[in-house]
Amino acid sequence: MSSSQPSADPRATADPRSTVETVFRIESPRVIAAVARVVRDVGIAEELAQDALVAALEQWPRDGVPDNPGAWLMATARHRAVDLIRRKENYARKLAEIGRDLSTVTEPEEPADPDDIDDDLLRLVFTACHPVLSAEARIALTLRLLGGLTTAEIARAFLVPESTVAQRIVRAKRTLATKNVAFEVPYGPDREARLGSVLDVIYLIFNEGYAATAGDDWLRPSLCEDALRLARQLAGLMPKEPEVHGLASLLEFQASRMAARTGPDGEPVLLQDQSRSRWNRLLIARGITALDRADAVSTGLPGPYALQAAIAACHAHAFTYEETDWRAIATLYGLLAARAPSPVVELNRAVAVSMADGPAPALELVDALATEPALRDYHLLPSVRGDLLARLGRTAEAREEFVRAAGLARNERERKLLLARARECDA
């Protein structure tokens, strides 16, 4: 994956402003990560990246889009970072603290330890997941900086008010600055202490790319690519951690279906309708290998990511939707619910139960989730309920559920799919 250009050429659009916004959304995590290594402050790094965005909005419509727009943004932000350091009155003290001069500011540093990974994005993840921050703040900050999500998208993902997310992000950046948290991949116990949060945010970043919570596009492949690359790097960095391999396996399996998840016009394609010939067999093989590694280094019960990878493996091993071992998947979801209780896990278990034992017992499980506060505005709850009602022949009720789900969905592609399902009930 290129680190300087988006997967599709955004210059083809006729609107320069749209081009700027598209490129910035794709490239901003790498720009922020690179600048943070210079200024040692993620808040300032984000501001400098925004300055580069403003410069692009001013110059590109007038001068034309550069041949390498990602590199242009990176160079502009880093030059401003160097200028900022030069302007500071305490410049000499800052140089003493970071142990380098301006000639090395713009060049990557050599890893100080053979166990290190010289990757700015990975450093950004570990920095944002420092224990001085609450778990909620770590996830919100990393999704903002690395995932490029807006506060509204993060709030939607976690079903909390947007103002709450905004406060978490502001406080997190202030805390990292006041506590002088180093911009680094830590070693030993410090690395292990942050690992859980790091795995969580990589997983959430991938999920946002796999099924975008808002916007016009169902997929955001660049987020999936970044998350998958980070998971692979972590697996190389921490080969004895089973959950690292579990996450890598899960993302390999999920990524293998990407090409089949959308139709010719970008519309979502449901799992039962996907052409499995379009599933990437190489990524499936990588997923199987990573899952085997997780099993090999595990000394106890499998963790949540290894269990989810095992569920994904059941889908990957089935050559058709009808051949899927739904009873095994339902059992694995039961284990996952015991290991990491969550209303969303229970909802997924209900789907598996519906395929193994029929829609009636599954509907009972779904109805039991109706009062869960976390699922109050979660569009997949009425979507699943609508599907079960339709399978039971209760089409009028099913239509109401699909319409309600469409009203809750923030992604335009998903909203259209749900409304289409509602119309099918009318038919």
KOLTOR-829682 format. One record per residue: residue in three letters; x negated, y negated, z negated of N, C-alpha, C in turn. Coordinates in steps of 0.001 Angstrom, whole numbers, padded with zeros to 6 digits, always signed. Example, Ala and Ser with C-alpha at 12.3 -4.5 7.8 and 13.67 -1.06 7.14 Angstrom:
2
ALA-013190+005690-007800-012300+004500-007800-013200+003300-007800
SER-012850+002250-007080-013670+001060-007140-012900-000030-007870
***
This chain:
427
MET-000840+001196+000000+000000+000000+000000-000869-001237+000000
SER-000568-002158+000883-001332-003399+000936-001056-004238-000281
SER-002097-004884-000805-001930-005726-001976-001746-007177-001603
SER-001739-007478-000312-001669-008881+000077-000534-009197+001035
GLN+000146-008182+001569+001232-008452+002487+002438-007618+002121
PRO+003661-008145+002306+004867-007373+002055+005012-006250+003060
SER+005874-005271+002701+006017-004106+003556+006606-004458+004918
ALA+007415-005504+005004+007930-005972+006287+007470-007400+006493
ASP+007330-007797+007742+006820-009132+008018+007924-010164+007824
PRO+007868-010965+006742+008935-011923+006488+008887-013117+007416
ARG+007820-013268+008188+007707-014423+009075+008678-014338+010235
ALA+009269-013138+010417+010201-012982+011525+011481-013780+011315
THR+011763-014169+010062+012965-014940+009790+012833-016347+010343
ALA+013978-016954+010694+013957-018298+011265+013895-019378+010195
ASP+014112-019032+008948+014158-019997+007863+012863-019952+007066
PRO+012000-020989+007180+010721-020965+006446+010921-020868+004937
ARG+011946-021521+004416+012171-021462+002978+012491-020031+002533
SER+013305-019356+003329+013612-017956+003015+012354-017107+003069
THR+011464-017411+004031+010196-016691+004127+009373-016885+002869
VAL+009276-018123+002403+008505-018416+001194+009058-017634+000015
GLU+010364-017675-000150+010977-017007-001298+010792-015492-001232
THR+010884-014931-000024+010699-013488+000135+009273-013079-000188
VAL+008309-013806+000368+006901-013486+000117+006582-013645-001370
PHE+007075-014706-001971+006764-014947-003383+007338-013845-004265
ARG+008543-013400-003970+009151-012335-004778+008327-011061-004703
ILE+007773-010784-003533+006968-009573-003362+005592-009728-003999
GLU+004969-010887-003803+003572-011072-004191+003374-011640-005593
SER+004417-012216-006210+004222-012914-007484+003604-012056-008577
PRO+003949-010755-008727+003287-009982-009788+001776-009940-009637
ARG+001287-009721-008403-000158-009657-008191-000804-011022-008384
VAL-000109-012081-007967-000650-013429-008156-000763-013749-009636
ILE+000295-013490-010397+000282-013769-011836-000795-012949-012531
ALA-000906-011672-012161-001904-010813-012799-003322-011299-012527
ALA-003598-011704-011281-004946-012174-010928-005273-013482-011637
VAL-004299-014393-011698-004530-015682-012344-004658-015514-013856
ALA-003893-014574-014435-003984-014335-015877-005381-013886-016272
ARG-006065-013156-015382-007445-012751-015688-008367-013962-015740
VAL-008022-015026-015021-008840-016238-015012-008553-017095-016236
VAL-007273-017346-016514-006910-018312-017563-006659-017648-018910
ARG-006513-016323-018917-006297-015581-020165-005015-016001-020883
ASP-004000-016398-020141-002733-016813-020723-001643-016517-019700
VAL-000747-015561-020011+000242-015148-019018+001262-016250-018747
GLY+001545-017081-019761+002475-018188-019541+001933-019192-018550
ILE+000655-019581-018746+000022-020511-017814-000111-019874-016428
ALA-000413-018582-016402-000547-017883-015118+000757-017932-014337
GLU+001883-017748-015024+003173-017812-014332+003440-019224-013821
GLU+003070-020240-014598+003265-021626-014164+002423-021931-012922
LEU+001181-021452-012902+000316-021695-011750+000839-020967-010514
ALA+001392-019782-010713+001996-019068-009581+003190-019856-009047
GLN+003966-020437-009955+005092-021274-009522+004597-022517-008782
ASP+003468-023077-009223+002875-024219-008510+002521-023833-007075
ALA+001983-022623-006915+001652-022151-005564+002917-022000-004726
LEU+004003-021564-005360+005274-021448-004655+005746-022820-004178
VAL+005654-023824-005052+006061-025178-004671+005212-025680-003507
ALA+003903-025413-003558+003020-025837-002473+003417-025175-001155
ALA+003781-023899-001231+004202-023196-000015+005501-023782+000529
LEU+006431-024113-000371+007695-024711+000069+007477-026053+000750
GLU+006426-026760+000337+006111-028053+000934+005371-027910+002264
GLN+004442-026960+002337+003523-026893+003477+003981-025955+004589
TRP+004545-024799+004267+004857-023824+005303+005901-024322+006305
PRO+006983-024987+005855+007925-025500+006853+007288-026527+007786
ARG+006270-027245+007290+005623-028288+008098+004497-027711+008963
ASP+003656-026857+008382+002464-026367+009078+002616-024975+009663
GLY+003680-024291+009306+003860-022926+009778+003424-021920+008721
VAL+003973-020715+008810+003636-019662+007852+002246-019119+008175
PRO+001350-019016+007181-000009-018507+007449+000012-017051+007892
ASP-001085-016639+008517-001171-015265+009011-001066-014250+007879
ASN-001640-014593+006735-001581-013709+005570-000951-014486+004420
PRO+000384-014543+004351+001039-015398+003357+000744-015000+001920
GLY+000603-013685+001658+000290-013253+000304-001067-013740-000148
ALA-002055-013652+000740-003396-014122+000401-003408-015638+000217
TRP-002589-016350+000984-002500-017813+000836-001999-018173-000557
LEU-000937-017499-001009-000415-017751-002351-001451-017419-003410
MET-002139-016298-003231-003151-015891-004208-004267-016921-004292
ALA-004788-017351-003135-005887-018311-003123-005464-019646-003729
THR-004260-020095-003397-003773-021376-003924-003647-021334-005438
ALA-003064-020262-005958-002883-020151-007410-004219-020046-008131
ARG-005167-019296-007560-006465-019125-008237-007277-020422-008187
HIS-007201-021141-007083-007900-022428-007021-007358-023388-008066
ARG-006046-023385-008261-005451-024247-009274-005849-023798-010676
ALA-006025-022496-010841-006472-021997-012141-007885-022497-012456
VAL-008758-022427-011458-010130-022908-011650-010133-024415-011921
ASP-009310-025159-011173-009223-026600-011402-008730-026913-012806
LEU-007783-026106-013287-007259-026326-014633-008343-026132-015683
ILE-009138-025096-015512-010222-024846-016470-011235-025988-016423
ARG-011536-026463-015222-012503-027557-015094-012009-028818-015807
ARG-010705-029047-015745-010164-030275-016311-010091-030261-017831
LYS-010073-029121-018404-009894-029051-019847-011102-029644-020581
GLU-010827-030367-021616-011901-030987-022393-012763-029942-023090
ASN-012164-028831-023423-012923-027793-024126-013449-026732-023165
TYR-013775-027162-021974-014213-026228-020930-015415-025396-021367
ALA-016387-026040-021983-017583-025314-022411-017236-024229-023435
ARG-016326-024556-024350-015955-023565-025359-015219-022396-024723
LYS-014358-022702-023744-013650-021631-023060-014609-020692-022338
LEU-015646-021268-021725-016623-020434-021043-017349-019526-022023
ALA-017653-020055-023200-018345-019246-024198-017458-018090-024657
GLU-016144-018358-024782-015221-017330-025240-015100-016195-024236
ILE-015012-016534-022975-014783-015488-021977-016076-014957-021376
GLY-017201-015614-021719-018505-015069-021363-018813-015026-019892
ARG-018419-016059-019168-018786-016108-017766-018753-017555-017303
ASP-019296-017836-016117-019262-019190-015585-018348-019237-014372
LEU-018214-020400-013805-017270-020563-012705-017587-019689-011503
SER-018828-019332-011309-019187-018525-010150-018568-017142-010218
THR-018205-016689-011428-017589-015370-011555-016102-015445-011799
VAL-015568-016655-011952-014152-016791-012256-013287-016224-011141
THR-013691-016433-009913-012840-016035-008790-013138-014640-008271
GLU-014043-013925-008890-014380-012587-008440-013990-011554-009498
PRO-013527-010373-009112-013190-009346-010078-014403-008941-010910
GLU-014148-008637-012176-015226-008204-013050-015436-006708-012905
GLU-016673-006271-013128-016954-004853-013136-016402-004241-014421
PRO-015819-003047-014372-015334-002421-015589-016449-002282-016610
ALA-016147-002648-017852-017161-002578-018910-017318-001167-019433
ASP-016413-000290-019096-016426+001063-019624-016025+002013-018511
PRO-016639+003193-018402-016278+004116-017330-014842+004603-017426
ASP-014217+004444-018607-012840+004871-018783-011860+003763-018437
ASP-012367+002637-017933-011529+001480-017637-010977+001586-016225
ILE-009908+000865-015981-009356+000735-014633-009362-000735-014280
ASP-010053-001088-013217-010164-002495-012823-008956-002857-011966
ASP-007837-003023-012618-006602-003316-011919-005848-004385-012691
ASP-005660-005534-012060-005036-006650-012758-003598-006358-013156
LEU-002854-005643-012290-001477-005339-012628-001393-004450-013865
LEU-002276-003462-013954-002267-002572-015108-002669-003338-016370
ARG-003636-004237-016254-004014-005068-017402-002834-005912-017851
LEU-002081-006433-016888-000929-007264-017221+000111-006452-017986
VAL+000348-005210-017569+001311-004362-018261+000879-004135-019707
PHE-000372-003746-019915-000847-003468-021276-000868-004734-022130
THR-001169-005869-021523-001155-007123-022277+000259-007469-022716
ALA+001204-007351-021793+002593-007677-022117+003213-006679-023086
CYS+002597-005515-023246+003111-004495-024167+002321-004455-025473
HIS+001721-005577-025840+000938-005644-027081+001852-005495-028295
PRO+001391-004810-029357+002228-004594-030551+002667-005863-031266
VAL+002031-007012-030994+002489-008241-031651+003873-008650-031161
LEU+004332-008068-030067+005653-008367-029517+006633-007267-029913
SER+007892-007643-030041+008928-006639-030276+009111-005796-029022
ALA+009716-004626-029197+009918-003741-028043+010753-004427-026972
GLU+011794-005162-027388+012654-005847-026424+011889-006931-025672
ALA+011013-007652-026405+010236-008717-025780+009226-008148-024792
ARG+008605-007023-025134+007625-006405-024229+008266-006053-022897
ILE+009429-005417-022969+010088-004986-021745+010551-006187-020923
ALA+011163-007162-021584+011655-008337-020856+010517-009089-020183
LEU+009404-009280-020902+008279-010028-020343+007661-009297-019167
THR+007483-007997-019275+006844-007249-018198+007741-007175-016969
LEU+009036-007015-017171+009938-007013-016025+009951-008366-015330
ARG+009801-009426-016117+009760-010772-015554+008472-010994-014761
LEU+007326-010650-015367+006039-010942-014744+005660-009930-013673
LEU+005818-008658-013988+005346-007621-013069+006434-007197-012094
GLY+007672-007103-012598+008762-006674-011731+009328-007779-010884
GLY+009022-009044-011239+009546-010158-010484+011038-010352-010645
LEU+011620-009787-011710+013050-009915-011939+013371-011265-012558
THR+014525-011802-012243+014996-013020-012882+015550-012675-014259
THR+015716-013707-015092+016292-013449-016412+017696-012867-016288
ALA+018439-013300-015275+019790-012766-015079+019751-011274-014754
GLU+018806-010854-013918+018698-009438-013554+018290-008594-014757
ILE+017369-009111-015573+016948-008376-016766+018107-008259-017746
ALA+018836-009355-017930+019995-009327-018827+021010-008301-018354
ARG+021194-008241-017039+022145-007280-016476+021676-005848-016746
ALA+020396-005601-016585+019863-004256-016775+020030-003781-018211
PHE+019943-004706-019171+020004-004328-020580+021332-004701-021226
LEU+022269-005207-020427+023613-005499-020903+023592-006447-022101
VAL+022777-007509-022015+022693-008530-023060+022859-009900-022409
PRO+023187-010945-023198+023342-012284-022614+022049-012794-021994
GLU+022188-013575-020922+021015-014127-020233+020199-015020-021157
SER+020871-015778-022023+020148-016663-022949+019261-015874-023898
THR+019702-014684-024278+018894-013835-025162+017603-013420-024478
VAL+017704-013016-023214+016518-012611-022463+015561-013792-022289
ALA+016109-014967-021963+015268-016153-021768+014497-016482-023038
GLN+015144-016400-024189+014475-016675-025457+013380-015656-025738
ARG+013644-014391-025434+012637-013346-025657+011388-013608-024824
ILE+011584-014003-023575+010444-014222-022692+009620-015416-023163
VAL+010278-016518-023493+009567-017718-023960+008773-017417-025230
ARG+009411-016749-026181+008742-016426-027438+007585-015459-027222
ALA+007771-014509-026317+006714-013527-026057+005471-014201-025492
LYS+005649-015089-024521+004493-015784-023937+003805-016659-024975
ARG+004597-017319-025825+004018-018157-026871+003234-017314-027880
THR+003776-016150-028231+003105-015278-029192+001782-014758-028640
LEU+001766-014326-027383+000516-013839-026787-000539-014928-026782
ALA-000122-016182-026537-001080-017286-026499-001599-017619-027894
THR-000717-017709-028879-001134-018105-030228-001938-017011-030920
LYS-001674-015750-030561-002422-014637-031168-003694-014308-030394
ASN-003966-015060-029316-005179-014841-028503-005316-013377-028059
VAL-004223-012815-027569-004249-011426-027108-005121-011312-025864
ALA-006041-010378-025877-006969-010206-024761-006249-009622-023549
PHE-006659-010078-022372-006098-009577-021119-006935-008379-020693
GLU-006494-007177-021094-007336-006005-020900-006505-004732-020975
VAL-007090-003642-020487-006580-002305-020753-007307-001811-022000
PRO-006611-001600-023124-007293-001230-024368-007793+000207-024346
TYR-008512+000570-025379-009099+001904-025496-008613+002582-026765
GLY-008749+003921-026816-008514+004676-028034-007122+004502-028609
PRO-007039+004341-029945-005739+004234-030620-004895+003064-030126
ASP-005539+001939-029765-004785+000787-029277-004044+001125-027979
ARG-004698+001866-027119-004054+002261-025864-002878+003181-026136
GLU-003074+004140-027043-002010+005090-027356-000812+004389-027992
ALA-001080+003352-028809-000002+002635-029480+000890+001900-028491
ARG+000338+001477-027372+001112+000722-026379+001692+001610-025289
LEU+001305+002866-025280+001639+003720-024144+003138+003849-023928
GLY+003903+004044-025018+005338+004220-024860+005997+003044-024155
SER+005628+001829-024567+006197+000634-023934+005749+000522-022484
VAL+004491+000865-022212+003983+000798-020846+004759+001751-019939
LEU+004986+002973-020413+005752+003935-019618+007167+003431-019377
ASP+007771+002848-020412+009142+002351-020270+009246+001270-019203
VAL+008317+000314-019223+008442-000791-018265+008115-000335-016841
ILE+007174+000589-016689+006900+001115-015347+008143+001818-014808
TYR+008793+002579-015669+010021+003281-015279+011122+002289-014889
LEU+011277+001226-015683+012320+000245-015405+012036-000540-014128
ILE+010765-000829-013882+010394-001515-012647+010743-000640-011438
PHE+010419+000651-011533+010760+001561-010439+012270+001603-010227
ASN+013016+001680-011322+014470+001758-011206+015061+000531-010539
GLU+014495-000649-010832+014999-001861-010200+014746-001827-008699
GLY+013646-001224-008281+013388-001063-006856+014233+000029-006229
TYR+014557+001055-007020+015297+002224-006527+016783+001928-006359
ALA+017323+001077-007237+018730+000677-007157+018840-000714-007759
ALA+018653-001733-006933+018582-003108-007414+019876-003497-008124
THR+019731-004150-009284+020902-004525-010060+021692-005648-009404
ALA+021043-006476-008602+021720-007614-007981+021099-007892-006625
GLY+021776-008767-005854+021234-009153-004556+021943-008467-003406
ASP+021400-008658-002216+022011-008125-001004+021449-006776-000599
ASP+020295-006391-001123+019643-005149-000714+019792-004091-001797
TRP+020025-002873-001367+020172-001748-002292+018816-001307-002813
LEU+017788-001367-001977+016441-000941-002360+015478-002117-002340
ARG+014467-002074-003218+013344-003019-003197+012068-002176-003207
PRO+011664-001672-002031+010577-000692-001966+009269-001160-002602
SER+008949-002453-002525+007669-002911-003068+007589-002672-004571
LEU+008715-002804-005296+008709-002519-006726+008457-001036-006980
CYS+009086-000184-006188+008861+001260-006340+007408+001615-006075
GLU+006823+000999-005053+005433+001278-004710+004491+000861-005837
ASP+004709-000329-006406+003867-000784-007504+004002+000135-008716
ALA+005242+000487-009059+005466+001339-010228+004842+002717-010033
LEU+004990+003279-008853+004434+004602-008587+002911+004565-008635
ARG+002328+003512-008089+000864+003400-008126+000360+003276-009568
LEU+001046+002481-010377+000644+002332-011775+000786+003647-012534
ALA+001851+004390-012258+002033+005685-012922+000920+006653-012549
ARG+000540+006660-011283-000565+007538-010861-001876+007141-011523
GLN-002116+005833-011627-003348+005371-012265-003376+005744-013740
LEU-002239+005607-014406-002181+005994-015811-002453+007484-015983
ALA-001941+008294-015064-002185+009735-015144-003668+010045-015026
GLY-004378+009286-014195-005821+009461-014106-006549+008928-015323
LEU-005998+007887-015929-006615+007260-017096-006407+008085-018362
MET-005250+008733-018469-004894+009472-019682-004435+010886-019315
PRO-005355+011743-018851-004987+013060-018318-004435+014023-019354
LYS-004610+013744-020645-004144+014667-021683-002808+014249-022280
GLU-002179+013212-021718-000889+012739-022217+000234+013326-021357
PRO+001021+014282-021900+002050+014934-021078+003114+013975-020543
GLU+003505+012951-021330+004548+012047-020867+004076+011148-019725
VAL+002778+010882-019651+002245+010134-018513+002448+010944-017237
HIS+002108+012237-017299+002331+013106-016142+003823+013290-015881
GLY+004632+013320-016963+006077+013444-016794+006649+012265-016029
LEU+006217+011041-016395+006690+009861-015681+006221+009876-014231
ALA+004942+010198-014020+004423+010252-012648+005221+011255-011813
SER+005525+012406-012404+006304+013419-011692+007687+012897-011344
LEU+008357+012274-012316+009700+011748-012083+009710+010742-010944
LEU+008742+009821-010943+008723+008794-009899+008377+009386-008537
GLU+007519+010398-008501+007215+011060-007224+008488+011683-006645
PHE+009236+012387-007493+010477+013016-007028+011475+011964-006541
GLN+011648+010909-007343+012611+009877-006969+012195+009181-005671
ALA+010907+008861-005562+010413+008183-004364+010581+009054-003118
SER+010569+010367-003293+010700+011263-002142+012035+011104-001442
ARG+013050+010554-002138+014386+010427-001546+014635+009051-000926
MET+013677+008149-001031+013916+006756-000656+014449+006609+000773
ALA+013848+007306+001719+014228+007141+003125+015662+007580+003383
ALA+016178+008488+002545+017518+009028+002758+018590+008270+001984
ARG+018185+007300+001168+019140+006636+000273+019920+005505+000936
THR+019520+005108+002131+020245+004058+002840+020511+004489+004278
GLY+021585+003943+004829+021949+004226+006211+021313+003232+007162
PRO+021699+003273+008430+021079+002421+009450+021188+000923+009157
ASP+022260+000514+008485+022463-000906+008185+022099-001260+006751
GLY+021406-000357+006055+020995-000628+004686+022037-000279+003647
GLU+023150+000344+004072+024190+000699+003115+023761+001910+002289
PRO+024194+001993+001008+023813+003134+000168+024397+004437+000696
VAL+023617+005502+000578+024068+006845+000930+024042+007672-000349
LEU+025171+008212-000749+025262+008993-001974+024474+010287-001848
LEU+024105+010843-003007+023258+012038-003026+023857+013167-002219
GLN+025175+013394-002341+025792+014516-001643+025823+014328-000132
ASP+025643+013074+000322+025688+012795+001755+024304+012623+002377
GLN+023264+012711+001568+021920+012467+002090+021421+013633+002936
SER+020688+013296+003997+020033+014309+004820+018722+014697+004146
ARG+018668+015909+003613+017487+016315+002858+016276+016539+003755
SER+016501+016580+005050+015365+016658+005960+014554+015363+005926
ARG+015177+014287+005428+014483+013004+005328+013762+012852+003981
TRP+013938+013793+003078+013200+013744+001813+011726+014032+002103
ASN+010866+013301+001459+009429+013399+001700+008865+014614+000960
ARG+008478+015639+001717+008010+016890+001094+006649+016711+000417
LEU+005832+015785+000919+004538+015544+000280+004737+014978-001127
LEU+005656+014009-001258+005915+013434-002578+006546+014469-003504
ILE+007389+015334-002954+007963+016407-003776+006856+017320-004290
ALA+005912+017651-003430+004787+018495-003861+003974+017801-004947
ARG+003759+016508-004799+003046+015756-005834+003836+015770-007147
GLY+005156+015671-007047+005983+015710-008247+005887+017043-008958
ILE+005899+018129-008193+005766+019464-008790+004416+019610-009483
THR+003357+019130-008830+002012+019213-009418+001937+018417-010709
ALA+002482+017213-010717+002441+016382-011927+003246+017018-013055
LEU+004390+017638-012719+005206+018293-013745+004464+019503-014319
ASP+003756+020234-013471+002938+021353-013955+001846+020857-014900
ARG+001255+019709-014594+000229+019148-015467+000818+018743-016813
ALA+002027+018176-016791+002688+017802-018041+002916+019033-018911
ASP+003360+020126-018291+003580+021371-019040+002262+021922-019581
ALA+001191+021800-018793-000095+022386-019178-000715+021699-020386
VAL-000521+020384-020507-001161+019660-021615-000212+019438-022787
SER+001054+019855-022646+002021+019666-023719+001785+020675-024832
THR+001916+020207-026065+001740+021092-027222+003040+021272-028002
GLY+004120+020715-027508+005405+020821-028199+006542+020755-027216
LEU+007687+020261-027687+008844+020126-026814+008583+019061-025756
PRO+009135+019226-024558+008924+018211-023515+009546+016878-023915
GLY+008900+015787-023499+009391+014453-023794+010462+014021-022811
PRO+011038+012835-023021+012134+012368-022157+011767+012280-020678
TYR+010556+011820-020369+010207+011680-018956+009967+013046-018315
ALA+009378+013961-019057+009185+015309-018522+010532+015991-018284
LEU+011499+015757-019179+012834+016340-018994+013523+015748-017771
GLN+013408+014437-017598+014008+013810-016417+013335+014303-015139
ALA+012018+014536-015225+011314+015072-014060+011802+016482-013744
ALA+012073+017274-014782+012590+018627-014566+013963+018583-013901
ILE+014791+017589-014282+016097+017415-013632+015912+017068-012160
ALA+014989+016135-011896+014722+015753-010504+014185+016934-009705
ALA+013404+017801-010371+012862+018975-009684+013984+019923-009257
CYS+015037+020021-010070+016176+020869-009693+016795+020382-008382
HIS+016918+019086-008240+017446+018540-006980+016487+018815-005831
ALA+015191+018641-006099+014191+018800-005033+014113+020234-004534
HIS+014368+021201-005416+014265+022614-005030+015481+023090-004242
ALA+016570+022324-004272+017783+022728-003557+017737+022196-002126
PHE+017918+023067-001157+017862+022652+000246+019154+021984+000693
THR+020246+022217-000051+021507+021537+000224+022112+021101-001103
TYR+023050+020170-001029+023716+019684-002240+024448+020825-002937
GLU+025058+021711-002158+025837+022806-002728+024967+023818-003456
GLU+023688+023923-003088+022797+024896-003718+022187+024395-005022
THR+022472+023165-005396+021890+022584-006606+022319+023379-007840
ASP+021374+023639-008729+021652+024370-009974+022183+023381-011007
TRP+023474+023059-010903+024063+022051-011773+024129+022507-013218
ARG+024246+023798-013445+024294+024273-014829+022941+024033-015518
ALA+021864+024256-014790+020540+023972-015355+020378+022475-015615
ILE+020885+021656-014697+020782+020204-014867+021592+019760-016081
ALA+022794+020314-016262+023598+019967-017429+022887+020358-018714
THR+022241+021522-018706+021486+021955-019887+020325+021008-020179
LEU+019623+020609-019140+018492+019690-019317+018966+018332-019830
TYR+020125+017879-019345+020667+016612-019854+021053+016744-021329
GLY+021517+017933-021719+021804+018155-023128+020550+018046-023975
LEU+019447+018609-023494+018164+018492-024195+017696+017043-024234
LEU+017895+016331-023122+017493+014929-023063+018319+014087-024033
ALA+019607+014379-024135+020469+013643-025058+020033+013862-026506
ALA+019545+015057-026813+019062+015328-028170+017718+014660-028415
ARG+016892+014578-027371+015533+014017-027497+015554+012500-027483
ALA+016404+011916-026635+016480+010456-026498+017948+010070-026315
PRO+018712+010036-027401+020155+009749-027310+020429+008417-026634
SER+021396+008423-025726+021745+007216-024988+023099+007410-024335
PRO+023969+006388-024347+025247+006511-023637+025069+006770-022144
VAL+024014+006210-021552+023774+006429-020127+023403+007885-019865
VAL+022609+008479-020751+022270+009900-020614+023535+010745-020710
GLU+024425+010404-021650+025681+011142-021795+026541+011018-020540
LEU+026525+009844-019923+027286+009656-018693+026725+010529-017579
ASN+025409+010591-017483+024786+011452-016482+025059+012930-016770
ARG+025071+013287-018052+025384+014673-018412+026803+015023-017989
ALA+027715+014057-018126+029096+014298-017722+029180+014598-016226
VAL+028389+013884-015433+028382+014134-013988+027918+015567-013705
ALA+026859+015994-014391+026354+017350-014187+027379+018383-014646
VAL+028050+018123-015764+029082+019031-016248+030224+019137-015238
SER+030561+018010-014599+031647+018036-013616+031309+018947-012442
MET+030035+018993-012080+029626+019838-010963+029509+021301-011382
ALA+029178+021535-012653+029007+022905-013127+030329+023529-013560
ASP+031187+022735-014240+032395+023281-014854+033681+022633-014378
GLY+033586+021655-013496+034777+021000-012986+034994+019621-013579
PRO+035857+018813-012934+036034+017424-013359+036792+017248-014669
ALA+037650+018195-015055+038479+018017-016250+037641+017906-017529
PRO+036752+018868-017834+035946+018718-019045+035015+017510-018980
ALA+034573+017169-017784+033692+016004-017642+034447+014717-017948
LEU+035726+014653-017548+036517+013451-017815+036663+013224-019311
GLU+036772+014297-020079+036841+014159-021539+035564+013522-022084
LEU+034413+013930-021535+033144+013349-021974+033065+011872-021611
VAL+033526+011527-020420+033484+010130-019975+034425+009271-020807
ASP+035620+009772-021069+036585+009000-021861+036072+008750-023270
ALA+035259+009659-023782+034689+009470-025120+033675+008324-025145
LEU+033201+007926-023966+032225+006830-023875+032898+005477-023659
ALA+034220+005462-023548+034924+004232-023180+034725+003113-024185
THR+034513+003458-025449+034370+002430-026496+032926+002075-026789
GLU+031979+002644-026033+030564+002336-026264+030288+000875-025892
PRO+029831+000049-026838+029572-001365-026514+028568-001548-025381
ALA+027555-000676-025337+026511-000827-024320+027030-000581-022912
LEU+028163+000125-022794+028706+000445-021468+029901-000422-021096
ARG+030182-001433-021896+031374-002244-021674+031384-002869-020284
ASP+030244-003374-019834+030154-004020-018518+029309-003196-017541
TYR+029160-001913-017817+028322-001045-016987+029186-000454-015875
HIS+028933-000871-014648+029832-000516-013553+029870+000976-013251
LEU+028822+001723-013625+028816+003145-013302+029780+003947-014169
LEU+030197+003403-015316+031183+004122-016130+032519+004237-015398
PRO+033139+003128-014949+034377+003291-014168+034142+003970-012821
SER+032946+003840-012256+032658+004508-010987+032705+006021-011150
VAL+032050+006537-012196+032066+007977-012457+033483+008429-012794
ARG+034178+007640-013610+035544+008010-013984+036444+008042-012744
GLY+036250+007082-011850+037031+007074-010622+036787+008314-009792
ASP+035549+008742-009716+035213+009941-008941+035889+011175-009542
LEU+035855+011284-010865+036469+012435-011518+037978+012434-011324
LEU+038601+011260-011448+040050+011162-011249+040430+011518-009812
ALA+039624+011076-008854+039902+011393-007447+039828+012898-007212
ARG+038854+013540-007823+038714+014992-007664+039864+015743-008320
LEU+040489+015118-009330+041641+015724-009994+042951+015394-009285
GLY+042880+014611-008190+044071+014255-007441+044812+013062-007991
ARG+044263+012394-008987+044910+011222-009593+044397+009975-008868
THR+044807+009844-007608+044188+008855-006728+044534+007419-007104
ALA+045745+007176-007595+046103+005801-007963+045217+005302-009104
GLU+045026+006175-010110+044142+005807-011226+042699+005661-010750
ALA+042302+006549-009843+040940+006496-009325+040687+005177-008609
ARG+041687+004737-007828+041524+003474-007110+041301+002322-008081
GLU+042051+002290-009166+041885+001219-010153+040470+001223-010734
GLU+039944+002408-010985+038599+002508-011559+037534+002030-010564
PHE+037686+002388-009281+036707+001954-008285+036756+000433-008102
VAL+037955-000131-008134+038080-001591-008020+037437-002265-009229
ARG+037655-001704-010416+037043-002274-011621+035523-002166-011551
ALA+035024-001036-011077+033579-000859-010947+032998-001870-009959
ALA+033705-002099-008858+033235-003071-007867+033180-004471-008461
GLY+034130-004789-009319+034136-006095-009957+032975-006289-010918
LEU+032478-005195-011481+031350-005274-012412+030001-005212-011702
ALA+029955-004636-010506+028691-004463-009780+028151-005811-009328
ARG+026836-005985-009465+026196-007226-009042+025487-007074-007703
ASN+025244-005842-007306+024585-005605-006029+025638-005558-004919
GLU+025430-006365-003876+026435-006489-002829+026669-005171-002090
ARG+025600-004424-001831+025734-003144-001125+026553-002163-001953
GLU+026270-002127-003241+026982-001204-004113+028450-001607-004250
ARG+028708-002906-004309+030085-003388-004403+030889-002944-003181
LYS+030302-003061-002001+031000-002644-000785+031281-001144-000792
LEU+030320-000364-001282+030515+001088-001350+031682+001432-002270
LEU+031764+000773-003422+032836+001056-004375+034195+000638-003827
LEU+034250-000484-003141+035509-000913-002539+035944+000043-001425
ALA+034970+000587-000709+035292+001581+000334+035889+002832-000295
ARG+035364+003225-001446+035896+004396-002127+037318+004116-002621
ALA+037562+002870-003035+038922+002509-003447+039884+002615-002264
ARG+039446+002176-001087+040302+002276+000105+040565+003734+000491
GLU+039576+004601+000254+039779+006015+000536+040902+006587-000315
CYS+041016+006095-001541+042102+006546-002405+043455+006144-001839
ASP+043526+004947-001254+044769+004502-000592+045124+005428+000567
ALA+044099+005805+001312+044349+006665+002465+044849+008040+002057
***
